[in-house]
Amino acid sequence: MEVLYQSTRSTADKVTASQAILKGLAEDGGLFVPDHLPAFDHTFAEFAEMSYQETAYHVMKLFFSDFTEAELKDCIRKAYDTGFDTEEIAPLAEADGSYYLELFHGRTIAFKDMALSILPHLMITSAKKNQVQNEIVILTATSGDTGKAALAGFADVPGTRIIVFYPKDGVSPIQEKQMVTQTGGNVLVAAIRGNFDQAQTGVKAMFHDKGMEQELAAAGFQFSSANSINIGRLVPQIVYYVYAYAKLLQNEVIARDEQINVAVPTGNFGNILAAFYAKQMGLPIKTLLCASNSNKVLYDFFETGHYDKNRPFYVTSSPSMDILVSSNLERLLYWLVGQEGVASCMEKLSGAGAYEIENEVFDRLPYLKSGFATEEETAAEIRLVYENASYVIDPHTAVASKVVRKYKKETGDVTKTVIASTASPFKFTRSVMNALGEDKPEADDFALADALAKLSNRELPQAVSDIRNAPVLHDTVCDPEEMPEVVRGFLK
């Protein structure tokens, strides 16, 4: 049965997968969701014998049902190639009682590579399928990792341009250097004087601006998104949870049908939503742990039913989670309260900045637990995992690892746990080295990366070596309200 896509906010006409990928956002401002979640058509014993690429095909074909087998396999082949530095693509590392799913072996050493390696190919294929003549302009806000991964994926892809906005003081030095040194004749990177939520709000406003849409169309352009609001970005993330479970089964870590727990450091809610979808499709997940940092808007929501973005914003050592408006939560709300409920919540969020749902609604999610880690706890967790297992994790992974440690202590749950390790420690060298008591204030982040490589007995990632002496190619800085003019200037 073909999977079609509908808006989270209305009963507007359904669209195909390729149309949803091209549009990014629905016309009413909602997010596209599948009209039903398909069941897996292979056993997990069968998945255990598959490569990552084969797993990707058999999961994605269930959602992208208007793609031919040849089209989808071609996208997968181009995405999951030599750009990853491990054959497994997403290996599991056992350390200190948990299984860390290493999602950072791609070109930009962060989990966003897992989906953004394939999104450009899905998008170009979708454009051909729908006879799109306009040039596609990828408009993206980033809290650090999405930007570089999207830039790397779309750079010099014919028929596309990409514009990335990031908070000037809200990313790590290496994250910023990765973006501002990006080559490609079709790319622009711009910093905003503000935080990620302001960047994301500015991008969404341009998507909703009908006058700007007409202006672009007249010039031969149309917007699309590389953020996780794009269903073409979300579906590939389901794959690695299936792959992780299958590998645990293959390695006899778990028995057939044995349940696992999954913990995800969470900001925009896309990564954990993919795990939620995988569970709904039949993946044996017992507990989903939603891990927040000091910006714990999600933790408070799941504890109280009250979502409120009107709160202090903290710049932390885990910047990809420094988010107060978690866009993908809208897709979970759709599952919980339906289209009318979502429309009401989103109207209140854009107005008063807060909304509330009945706590009874969460009775449908008895398996979703939440927790948070402070900055001090995050640093202590990096140090503890290293001391216990000689394994180095980044601050985002450490947030999830600490939440798992708290959960186990509170509940006594001994279920085997997979932790989504979302970024390489080399992307946050100063925070990691400081947590390990090895920080050198006079050293720059690249010198610290060399020291971390020696300390962890790991090779320095190519992604870090490549940008060490690369020239800065993008120096645009603007206020949030100036973002549309930056876009117009780039597109001329």
C-alpha positions, 0 to 999 in steps of 0.5 A: 500500500502506497504511503502518502503524506499529509500536513500535521495541521489540516486535511489538505490534499495528500502528496507523494513522497517525492512531492513532500521531499520537494516542498519541505513544508506543507502549504499551511505551515505544517510538517508532512507526516505519513498517512500510515506507518508501514510494517517492516517486511523483513524479520530482524534475523534477515536484517542482521545479514544485511549491509547498511546500504541493504538495510537502508533500501528495505526501510526507505522503500516502505516510505518512498513508495513512488521511487522506483527500485533503481532510483532509490538504490542509486540514491543510496549507492551515491550517499553511503559510499567512501565518504564514511571512514568505517565499512559499517557506516554506523558501528556500535561501540560497547563501553561502560555498560552501554552500546554507543551507536557511532553516527559520526563517521561521515564527511562532517563527523556528526550524525547529520551526515547519515541523512544529509548524504542522501537528501540531495540525491532524493531531492534531485530525483524528486525534481525529475519525477515531478518535472520541476524546472525551477532551481531549488534553493535549500534554506536551512537554519543550523545549531551547528551540525546540520549546516555543514552536513547540508553544505557538504551534501549540496555543494555544486549539485546541479540545479540547487543552491544552498543558504545556511544561517547559524547563530554567530556565538552559538556553535563551537569553533570547529563547527564554525570553521567547517561552515565558513570554509565551505567551497562551492559555487552554489553555497552561502553561509551567514551568521546571525546576531541571535540564537538558533531559535531566531534563525529557525523562525526566520527560515520558517517565515520565509517559507510562509511568505507568499510574496517572496514565493512568487518573487522567487518563482518569477526568477526561476527559484523555489525553496526547499529545506534540509532541516529535519522538518523535511521528511526526506531527512527524517526517514533515513534516520529510521535506518540506523536504529534498525541496523543497530538492533540487527547488529546486536542480534547478529553478534548474539548480544541480544536474543530474538525479539529481545527488547532494547532501550534507546537513548537520544540526545535531543534538540529539534526532536527529529532523531528521537522521532525516527526511533519512535517511528521505528518502534511503531513499525515493530522494532523491539524498543522497551524504553525511549529516553529523551535526553535534554541539556540545560535547555530542558524545554522537552523534559519539562513538557513531558513531565508537565504537559506544558510547553513554554519557550518563554524561558532563559536560553543557555549556551552550553557545551552541547550547542546542537541541543540549545533549542527552545522550539523543537520543530519535530515535536509537532509530528509527535503531537499529530500522533497524540492529539490529531490535526486540530490539536496540533493547529491549536498548539502551534497557533498558541506557540506562535502567539503566547509562546506556550501551549498545554496538553492534558497529561492523560494524553501521555498515557499513550506514551508509557515507554517514553521517558525524559531526563536532563543533564546539567553542564557539570553533569555532562563534563563529569560523564565524559570524564567517568566514561573515559576513566571506566572504559578509555572511551571518549564521547562528545558533550551531546552523547554525554548528556544522553549517557548521563540520563541513561545512568540516572535512569538505571539508578532510579529504576534498576532497569538492566535492559541493554541500551543503545545510546545515539552518539551524535558527534565526534569528540573532535568536534568539541575538543575544548569542552572534551579536553576540559572535562578530561582535565587536559584543557590548555587555555593558550592552545587553539582548538586544532592543537587540542584536537591533536592532543585529544587524538594522542590521549584517545589513541584515535586518528585525527578525523580527515574533516578536522585536518581539512579545515585546519588551514582552509581559508574563510570564504563566508563572512556575512553577518546579519540581524535576524530581520535581515535574513530575507535580504541576505537571501535576495542578495545571494540569488540576485 
